[in-house]
Amino acid sequence: MAQAAQAIPKCADLIGEHLESRMEDISAAWAAYLRGEEDGPEDTGPIEQYGLSFAYHPGEGSLRGYWCWLISWGGPSEEFRFYGESVHEYHATLDRIEFRYHDWFDGAGQDIPIDSKHGQILAAWFANLAECGSVHHVRAQALEG
């Protein structure tokens, strides 16, 4: 008897659990940072070293530019996108956060309200990067090149 093929889950079906898993890591790392623990949690390390990169992707045409905090790459990949405006060297506005989950030939996004628990943590981390000049620097670098 032939066995029925099982449907492969789509990214839209998996994005919620991946967002929650990333936010557990980020929440723990951010809390350790706020307590002044330089090494961060044992399983994630310091928040400054969490993920793979932080870069700016300029918009093209009608598409809006965004800062991308790339957490993982390959199949699957995960990233947070921060939308806002760079106001000056040590401050930036933030009006939208999106989590993206991608696997081979598929992808999904989920908005994270800035006033939600996850949004407040991510917005605080983004503000910290802005205060250090990183937000302005990576945007200026991307727009130059």
N, C-alpha and C positions, 0 to 999 in steps of 0.2 A: 504494500500500500504506500503510495507516494505521500510524503509529508508536505503539508501546506507551507509555503514560504512565509516567513515572519516578516512583517513590515519593519523596515529600518526606521528608527525614530528620526524625526526631522529636528533641526536646530530649534525651531519654535517650540517643540515639545520639551526640549532639554534646557532651554535658556534659564528658566527659573531656578533650577537646582544648581546650575553653574554660578549664577549670580550670588546665590546664598552662600555657596562654598567660598567664593572669592571674598565676599564681605565678611565672613567669619575671620579669614586671615587678615584682611585690612583693618578690621575693627580691633583685633588683638594687637596688631603692629602699631596702630595709631595710639591706642591706649598706653602701650609701652613707651612710645615716643613722648607722650604728654607727661609720663611719670619720670622721664629722664633716663630711661633704661637704654643705654647706647647699643646693646647687642640685640634688642628686640626679643620677641618670643623665640623659643628654641626651634619650632617648626617652620617659622617664616623668616626669621632674622629681622633686622631693622627695616622700617617702612621705606627708608631712603634707598634700599637695595632690593625692594620687592618689585617684581616684574622685570621686563627686559629693556624697555626704553620709554622715554617721554619725548614726544616730538610734536611739531605743528604741521598740519596738512592744509595748505592754502586751498581755498575754494576755487572752483573753475566754473565759469559761466554763472548759472544761477545757483550752483551748489555753494554752501557756506563752508568756510574754513573751520577747523577744530583742532584742539590739542588732543593727542592720543597717548594714553598710558597703556602700552602694550604689555599684557600680563603673560601671555603664552603664545607660541607660534607653531604652526604646522597643522596637523589635523588632530584635534581641534585647536583653534586660536581664540583668545579672549582679550578684550580691550575695553577700556572706558574712554568715551569721547566727551570732551568738555567744550561747550559752545559758549562764547562770550566775546568780549572785546578787550584788547590790551589797552589800558588807559594810560599808564606810564610805566616806567621801569620797575617799580615795586608794588604795583597794584593792577588788578584786572577784574573786570566784571564777569559774572558767570550767570547765564540764564537758562542753561539746559545741560543735563548729563544723560548720556546714553550708554548702556552696556551692550556690547556686540559679542555674539558667539558664532563662530564660523567653523564648519567642517567641510570636507571635500564636496564641492559643487552645491553647497547649501550655506545659508547664513540667516541670522535673525538678530533683531535689535529690540531692546526694551528701555523705554525712558525711565529715569529714576527721578521722581520729584525732589527738588532741592530741599523742600521743607520736610521730607520724610527722614526716618532714622538713618538710612543708608546715604541719602542725599546730603544730610548735614555732615556726616563724616567725610564724604568725598569732597564736598565744598570746602571744608576746613583744610583738608590736605592740599587742595588746589590753591587756596588762599595762602597757605604756608609756602608753596612753591613760588607764588607771585611775589610774596614778601622777600624771598631770597633772590629774586631777579630771574629765576629759571623760565617762568612763563613768557616774559618779555624776550629773553635771550633766544629761546628756541623758535619763537615766532619771527623775530627779526632775521635770524639765520636762515629760516626756510624762505622768507620773502626775498632775501638777497640772492639766493642761489638758483 
